[in-house]
Amino acid sequence: MVDLDNCIERLYNGTLLSEGEISQICILVQELLAEEPNVVHISAPVTVIGDVHGQFFDLLEIFQIGGKCPDTNYLFLGDYVDRGQHSVETISLLICLKLRYPQRMQLLRGNHESRNITKTYGFYAECMHKYGNAGVWRDFTNVFDFLTLSVMINDSIFCVHGGLSPSILLVDQLKVLDRFDEIPHEGALADLLWSDPDADIKTFNRSQRGAGFTFGSDVVERFLHVNGLSHILRAHQLCMEGYLVLFNDRLSTVWSAPNYCYRCGNVASLLNVDPYLQRDFITFDAAPDSTAIANQPTPTPDNMYFL
C-alpha cells in the first residue's frame, strides 16, 4: 500500500515518485473520483485556484500564501499540466492531496486534462523525458477521464473550468452527462471546458479557439436566474492582473500561473471565498525558482495556441 504522507512530503521537496507509486495512486484516485457526481456541492470557506499549467514552484507558492491542505480547503479549476516544465510534479502532488484529504481538495477537469491536448503542449513529452516511457502519461490521462466537471459553493456560486454551453440551461442537465471519456471536440462537455465570456456580446458566438463558444451578459444573467445562483467562477483565460470580474460582478475569472509560460509577465491570483460568500482576490508574482526557469531558453511549438 502506498504511503501517501511520505509521497506528499517528497513531492513538496520536488522529488519525483516512482512509476509504481504513480500507478498505484492513479488507480486509487480513479476509484475515489468515480464516486463524485458531475456537480459536487461544497461549503465555504474555500480557496479557489485557476490554471497552474505545470508551474510547480508557483503551486508551492500558492500553498505558502493560502496555507497547506488540510488547513485550507481548496478548489482547483483545472489545467494542471502542459506548458510548464513540472507538470508531473504538479499533478502528482495534487492527486496525492486529493487522496489524502478528499473532502478538502476539489479538482475539476480543464481542457488540458486530455490525451489529445497533452500530446501537443508538453505533458506527454515531459513524461517521456522523466520516465523514459509513456506509462505514467497513460496513468495520469486515465485519471483525467474521472475528474468532475463542476462545483457548487453553498448552492450559490457555480464553478467550472471554461464556461457555459448553449446545450445547458439547468445545472441539473450537467448531472446526466457522461464525463468518463476523452474530451469530445464539440457538445456540452467540450463547451464547459473550452468556452469563454465576452463582455462585448450578449448571447453565444463560436469561439476562435476551435472548440466551445464565447458567451455574453444575457447568457450569464439567464443561467444565474434560472438556477437561483449568484455568481460564476471559472479559469481558462490568461488575465494580466491575475483575475477579471465581468457582467456587474456576476462572473469572475481566476488565473493562477504567474509569468505564464515563463514569459508573459502577468501576475496571478488565488481567490478566498468566506462563509458569507464574500470574495477576496490575493495576487502574487512568480516564485524565485520559476523566475530562474524563465531565464532559460525553452522551445515553443509552432502550433501553440496561446490563451
Beta strands, then each sheet from edge to edge (+ up, - down):
strand 1: 39-42
strand 2: 46-49
strand 3: 74-76
strand 4: 105-107
strand 5: 150-153
strand 6: 157-160
strand 7: 196-197
strand 8: 204-206
strand 9: 213-215
strand 10: 231-234
strand 11: 243-246
strand 12: 251-254
strand 13: 268-273
strand 14: 279-284
sheet 1: 1+ 5+ 6- 10- 12- 11+
sheet 2: 4+ 3+ 2+ 13- 14+
sheet 3: 7+ 9+ 8-
end
